[in-house]
Amino acid sequence: KPEEQKHPKEPSSLQCMHLAVVACGDRLEETLIMLKSAVLFSSNRLCFHIFAEDSLKPEFEKKLKEWPSSYTKKFESNIYPITFSVGNAQEWKKLFKPCAAQRLFLPVILKDVDSLLYVDTDVLFLRPIDDIWHLLREFNSTQLAAMAPEHEVPKIGWYSRFARHPYYGSTGLNSGVMLMNLTRIRSTHFKNSLIPGGLTWEEMLYPLYQKYKNYITWGDQDLLNIIFYFNPECLYVFPCQWNYRPDHCMYGSNCRGAEAEGVSILHGNRGVYHDDKQPTFRALYEVIRDFPFEDNLFQSLYYPLQSKFLDTVHTLCGRIPQVFLKQIEKTMKKVYENRVIVYLGANHRY
């Protein structure tokens, strides 16, 4: 029914939680580890929307097929070429990092998708996607996207110190984890600094880029900050534990939500999964990468992680291991309990 496509019911086991990612260059492995973390812990079905360079498509297809059937049945995947519907494609490709601007075009390309979660390739889920997906229910009538602040402390935040363009709030936004109601985005006319009347999302993108291209440093993230500066009522702000980055601990702990609840989504920007600057982040990445899918989660994931963390206590991030372990421990207990209940239910009559 057309009505159901426009306004789908809340997520159920029969419906997909849509997850989008853009992968170019050498981001194949990182993207696969991110998808693996999503599948390991989530309860409901996932739909992956992978935007990738042509050379990466066969690699993604091959690697995803190699996963055991107990996990491949939990998701479906679609792989798309990199395309930009307005403006100069070469300009968009060069904006910040290769192909990163693709995320701006998701509402235009995925016309049949009502809502989705976009993440950067360097993200790891430490709890079910179901939990952030349910934040869609908390949007009020004008909100159509959700992001976390770029920083919790304005005086050490990048935007508050260096930005030469408008940005959201006192610290700006980080777009590495972005929940989007695409239906609302497509139907909204956005206030802007270009013309007195509103513009649709697609109409606004290229003129906005042309106006600010000499002032932006972080590419599409800066454009999103500009958009939500002019349309603050359209944004739901979620707390830092949903987009936890090295900035939240490398200068001392400054994410209260993570201290209270643990990290929900880890964002290893600055390349920290692949160098020695933040060994706590690298440890999480390597343990999830090396985890054999069907092994015991505690034995082959949690305990190796605890062991690796012992080697990171000399760093500021490594001094707060509970922040990194709290959610993942809670999640694994829940996964384990669910499996035991399913096993008992299949083998016993009550």
PALUMDREN-196569 format. One record per residue (C-alpha): residue number from 1; residue in three letters; chain; x, y, z. Coordinates in steps of 0.2 Angstrom, whole numbers. Last residue first. Example, Ala and Ser with C-alpha at 12.3 -4.5 7.8 and 13.67 -1.06 7.14 Angstrom:
2
2, SER, A, 68, -5, 36
1, ALA, A, 62, -22, 39
//
This chain:
350
350, TYR, A, 33, -131, 148
349, ARG, A, 40, -141, 133
348, HIS, A, 59, -141, 132
347, ASN, A, 71, -142, 117
346, ALA, A, 67, -127, 106
345, GLY, A, 62, -116, 120
344, LEU, A, 78, -120, 129
343, TYR, A, 89, -115, 114
342, VAL, A, 79, -99, 111
341, ILE, A, 80, -94, 129
340, VAL, A, 99, -98, 129
339, ARG, A, 102, -88, 113
338, ASN, A, 92, -73, 121
337, GLU, A, 102, -74, 137
336, TYR, A, 119, -74, 127
335, VAL, A, 113, -59, 116
334, LYS, A, 108, -50, 132
333, LYS, A, 124, -54, 141
332, MET, A, 134, -48, 125
331, THR, A, 125, -32, 125
330, LYS, A, 128, -28, 143
329, GLU, A, 147, -32, 141
328, ILE, A, 147, -21, 125
327, GLN, A, 139, -7, 134
326, LYS, A, 150, -6, 149
325, LEU, A, 167, -10, 140
324, PHE, A, 172, 6, 133
323, VAL, A, 168, 17, 147
322, GLN, A, 174, 4, 159
321, PRO, A, 191, 5, 151
320, ILE, A, 194, 23, 158
319, ARG, A, 213, 24, 160
318, GLY, A, 215, 18, 142
317, CYS, A, 208, 34, 135
316, LEU, A, 221, 45, 144
315, THR, A, 235, 33, 139
314, HIS, A, 246, 23, 150
313, VAL, A, 232, 11, 154
312, THR, A, 233, 4, 136
311, ASP, A, 241, -13, 138
310, LEU, A, 228, -19, 150
309, PHE, A, 215, -15, 137
308, LYS, A, 222, -29, 126
307, SER, A, 217, -42, 140
306, GLN, A, 200, -34, 143
305, LEU, A, 197, -35, 124
304, PRO, A, 203, -53, 123
303, TYR, A, 191, -57, 137
302, TYR, A, 176, -49, 128
301, LEU, A, 179, -56, 110
300, SER, A, 183, -74, 110
299, GLN, A, 178, -80, 127
298, PHE, A, 164, -68, 130
297, LEU, A, 156, -69, 112
296, ASN, A, 158, -88, 111
295, ASP, A, 163, -92, 93
294, GLU, A, 151, -92, 78
293, PHE, A, 158, -76, 69
292, PRO, A, 177, -79, 73
291, PHE, A, 182, -62, 81
290, ASP, A, 198, -55, 72
289, ARG, A, 190, -39, 66
288, ILE, A, 180, -36, 82
287, VAL, A, 196, -39, 92
286, GLU, A, 206, -28, 80
285, TYR, A, 194, -13, 81
284, LEU, A, 192, -13, 100
283, ALA, A, 211, -14, 102
282, ARG, A, 213, 1, 90
281, PHE, A, 202, 12, 100
280, THR, A, 211, 8, 116
279, PRO, A, 228, 10, 107
278, GLN, A, 225, 28, 103
277, LYS, A, 241, 35, 94
276, ASP, A, 247, 18, 89
275, ASP, A, 241, 18, 71
274, HIS, A, 227, 9, 61
273, TYR, A, 212, 10, 71
272, VAL, A, 216, 28, 76
271, GLY, A, 214, 35, 58
270, ARG, A, 209, 52, 64
269, ASN, A, 191, 45, 66
268, GLY, A, 188, 30, 77
267, HIS, A, 169, 32, 80
266, LEU, A, 163, 21, 93
265, ILE, A, 144, 19, 95
264, SER, A, 136, 15, 112
263, VAL, A, 150, 20, 124
262, GLY, A, 146, 17, 142
261, GLU, A, 131, 22, 151
260, ALA, A, 136, 35, 165
259, GLU, A, 154, 39, 159
258, ALA, A, 148, 38, 141
257, GLY, A, 134, 50, 144
256, ARG, A, 147, 62, 153
255, CYS, A, 158, 63, 138
254, ASN, A, 173, 74, 143
253, SER, A, 186, 62, 149
252, GLY, A, 203, 69, 148
251, TYR, A, 212, 77, 133
250, MET, A, 212, 60, 123
249, CYS, A, 195, 55, 130
248, HIS, A, 181, 63, 121
247, ASP, A, 192, 69, 106
246, PRO, A, 196, 51, 102
245, ARG, A, 178, 49, 96
244, TYR, A, 161, 43, 104
243, ASN, A, 146, 45, 92
242, TRP, A, 131, 38, 101
241, GLN, A, 140, 41, 118
240, CYS, A, 140, 59, 114
239, PRO, A, 122, 63, 116
238, PHE, A, 108, 64, 103
237, VAL, A, 103, 81, 95
236, TYR, A, 87, 81, 86
235, LEU, A, 88, 93, 72
234, CYS, A, 74, 101, 61
233, GLU, A, 71, 115, 73
232, PRO, A, 89, 121, 71
231, ASN, A, 85, 126, 52
230, PHE, A, 97, 140, 48
229, TYR, A, 111, 133, 58
228, PHE, A, 105, 115, 53
227, ILE, A, 110, 119, 35
226, ILE, A, 127, 127, 39
225, ASN, A, 131, 112, 50
224, LEU, A, 126, 100, 36
223, LEU, A, 137, 110, 24
222, ASP, A, 152, 109, 36
221, GLN, A, 150, 90, 38
220, ASP, A, 150, 89, 19
219, GLY, A, 167, 96, 18
218, TRP, A, 177, 97, 34
217, THR, A, 186, 113, 30
216, ILE, A, 173, 125, 23
215, TYR, A, 177, 143, 19
214, ASN, A, 181, 144, 1
213, LYS, A, 166, 132, -3
212, TYR, A, 153, 142, 6
211, LYS, A, 143, 150, -8
210, GLN, A, 146, 136, -21
209, TYR, A, 142, 123, -8
208, LEU, A, 125, 131, -4
207, PRO, A, 121, 133, -22
206, TYR, A, 125, 114, -24
205, LEU, A, 115, 108, -10
204, MET, A, 99, 119, -9
203, GLU, A, 89, 112, -24
202, GLU, A, 91, 94, -18
201, TRP, A, 86, 98, 0
200, THR, A, 71, 108, -6
199, LEU, A, 73, 127, -5
198, GLY, A, 64, 140, 6
197, GLY, A, 60, 158, 2
196, PRO, A, 71, 173, 5
195, ILE, A, 85, 166, -6
194, LEU, A, 103, 160, -3
193, SER, A, 106, 161, 16
192, ASN, A, 94, 146, 19
191, LYS, A, 77, 141, 26
190, PHE, A, 73, 123, 21
189, HIS, A, 58, 117, 12
188, THR, A, 53, 100, 18
187, SER, A, 46, 85, 9
186, ARG, A, 62, 76, 4
185, ILE, A, 69, 78, 22
184, ARG, A, 53, 72, 30
183, THR, A, 53, 56, 20
182, LEU, A, 71, 54, 22
181, ASN, A, 70, 53, 41
180, MET, A, 89, 53, 45
179, LEU, A, 100, 46, 59
178, MET, A, 117, 53, 57
177, VAL, A, 133, 45, 64
176, GLY, A, 149, 53, 57
175, SER, A, 140, 70, 55
174, ASN, A, 149, 78, 69
173, LEU, A, 139, 94, 74
172, GLY, A, 144, 112, 79
171, THR, A, 150, 117, 96
170, SER, A, 139, 132, 102
169, GLY, A, 124, 127, 92
168, TYR, A, 124, 123, 73
167, TYR, A, 137, 131, 62
166, PRO, A, 139, 146, 51
165, HIS, A, 155, 149, 42
164, ARG, A, 173, 153, 46
163, ALA, A, 175, 140, 59
162, PHE, A, 191, 140, 70
161, ARG, A, 188, 141, 88
160, SER, A, 170, 137, 91
159, TYR, A, 170, 125, 76
158, TRP, A, 185, 115, 83
157, GLY, A, 180, 113, 101
156, ILE, A, 192, 116, 115
155, LYS, A, 182, 131, 122
154, PRO, A, 165, 124, 117
153, VAL, A, 167, 109, 128
152, GLU, A, 155, 94, 123
151, HIS, A, 162, 93, 105
150, GLU, A, 156, 89, 88
149, PRO, A, 139, 88, 95
148, ALA, A, 129, 72, 91
147, MET, A, 117, 70, 76
146, ALA, A, 99, 67, 72
145, ALA, A, 88, 71, 57
144, LEU, A, 70, 76, 52
143, GLN, A, 64, 85, 67
142, THR, A, 48, 96, 64
141, SER, A, 35, 85, 72
140, ASN, A, 45, 79, 87
139, PHE, A, 58, 65, 85
138, GLU, A, 58, 53, 99
137, ARG, A, 52, 38, 89
136, LEU, A, 67, 40, 77
135, LEU, A, 77, 36, 93
134, HIS, A, 72, 18, 91
133, TRP, A, 85, 16, 77
132, ILE, A, 98, 20, 90
131, ASP, A, 93, 5, 101
130, ASP, A, 89, -7, 86
129, ILE, A, 107, -4, 80
128, PRO, A, 112, -16, 94
127, ARG, A, 126, -12, 106
126, LEU, A, 145, -9, 103
125, PHE, A, 143, -3, 85
124, LEU, A, 159, 2, 77
123, VAL, A, 162, 17, 66
122, ASP, A, 177, 20, 54
121, THR, A, 167, 18, 38
120, ASP, A, 156, 33, 42
119, VAL, A, 138, 30, 47
118, TYR, A, 121, 34, 40
117, LEU, A, 106, 27, 49
116, LEU, A, 90, 27, 38
115, SER, A, 72, 32, 37
114, ASP, A, 58, 31, 24
113, VAL, A, 67, 22, 10
112, ASP, A, 59, 22, -7
111, LYS, A, 68, 37, -14
110, LEU, A, 85, 31, -9
109, ILE, A, 94, 42, -22
108, VAL, A, 87, 59, -17
107, PRO, A, 87, 57, 2
106, LEU, A, 105, 49, 1
105, PHE, A, 112, 64, -9
104, LEU, A, 122, 72, 6
103, ARG, A, 129, 55, 10
102, GLN, A, 139, 55, -7
101, ALA, A, 149, 70, 0
100, ALA, A, 161, 58, 7
99, CYS, A, 166, 52, -11
98, PRO, A, 185, 54, -8
97, LYS, A, 188, 65, 7
96, PHE, A, 185, 84, 10
95, LEU, A, 176, 88, -6
94, LYS, A, 186, 81, -20
93, LYS, A, 171, 69, -26
92, TRP, A, 159, 84, -25
91, GLU, A, 170, 94, -37
90, GLN, A, 172, 80, -49
89, ALA, A, 153, 77, -49
88, ASN, A, 149, 95, -53
87, GLY, A, 132, 100, -48
86, VAL, A, 116, 90, -45
85, SER, A, 112, 71, -44
84, PHE, A, 129, 65, -38
83, THR, A, 133, 47, -40
82, ILE, A, 145, 34, -32
81, PRO, A, 139, 17, -38
80, TYR, A, 127, 7, -27
79, ILE, A, 128, -10, -17
78, ASN, A, 113, -17, -10
77, SER, A, 113, -29, 5
76, GLU, A, 101, -40, 15
75, PHE, A, 103, -44, 33
74, LYS, A, 100, -57, 47
73, LYS, A, 101, -72, 35
72, THR, A, 119, -68, 32
71, TYR, A, 123, -71, 50
70, SER, A, 117, -89, 53
69, SER, A, 123, -92, 35
68, PRO, A, 141, -89, 40
67, TRP, A, 150, -74, 32
66, GLU, A, 159, -78, 15
65, LYS, A, 145, -70, 5
64, LEU, A, 149, -53, 13
63, LYS, A, 167, -55, 7
62, LYS, A, 163, -59, -11
61, GLU, A, 150, -45, -13
60, PHE, A, 161, -32, -5
59, GLU, A, 175, -37, -16
58, PRO, A, 165, -37, -32
57, LYS, A, 159, -19, -28
56, LEU, A, 176, -12, -23
55, SER, A, 182, -8, -41
54, ASP, A, 166, 1, -45
53, GLU, A, 168, 14, -31
52, ALA, A, 156, 11, -17
51, PHE, A, 139, 16, -9
50, ILE, A, 134, 2, 2
49, HIS, A, 115, 2, 8
48, PHE, A, 114, -12, 21
47, CYS, A, 96, -18, 26
46, LEU, A, 96, -25, 43
45, ARG, A, 83, -37, 51
44, ASN, A, 80, -35, 70
43, SER, A, 90, -41, 85
42, SER, A, 107, -32, 82
41, PHE, A, 123, -38, 90
40, LEU, A, 134, -46, 78
39, VAL, A, 126, -39, 63
38, ALA, A, 131, -21, 66
37, SER, A, 149, -26, 72
36, LYS, A, 151, -35, 56
35, LEU, A, 145, -20, 46
34, MET, A, 158, -9, 54
33, ILE, A, 172, -23, 51
32, LEU, A, 166, -24, 33
31, THR, A, 168, -5, 31
30, GLU, A, 185, -4, 39
29, GLU, A, 191, -18, 27
28, LEU, A, 185, -10, 11
27, ARG, A, 191, 8, 16
26, ASP, A, 206, 9, 5
25, GLY, A, 199, 20, -8
24, CYS, A, 180, 23, -7
23, ALA, A, 167, 17, 4
22, VAL, A, 150, 26, 8
21, VAL, A, 139, 19, 22
20, ALA, A, 120, 17, 24
19, LEU, A, 110, 7, 37
18, HIS, A, 92, 4, 35
17, MET, A, 83, -5, 49
16, CYS, A, 72, -17, 40
15, GLN, A, 55, -24, 43
14, LEU, A, 49, -41, 47
13, SER, A, 56, -42, 65
12, SER, A, 48, -25, 68
11, PRO, A, 53, -7, 66
10, GLU, A, 39, 5, 69
9, LYS, A, 26, 6, 55
8, PRO, A, 30, 13, 38
7, HIS, A, 24, 31, 33
6, LYS, A, 27, 33, 15
5, GLN, A, 28, 15, 10
4, GLU, A, 13, 11, 21
3, GLU, A, 2, 24, 13
2, PRO, A, 7, 17, -4
1, LYS, A, 0, 0, 0
//
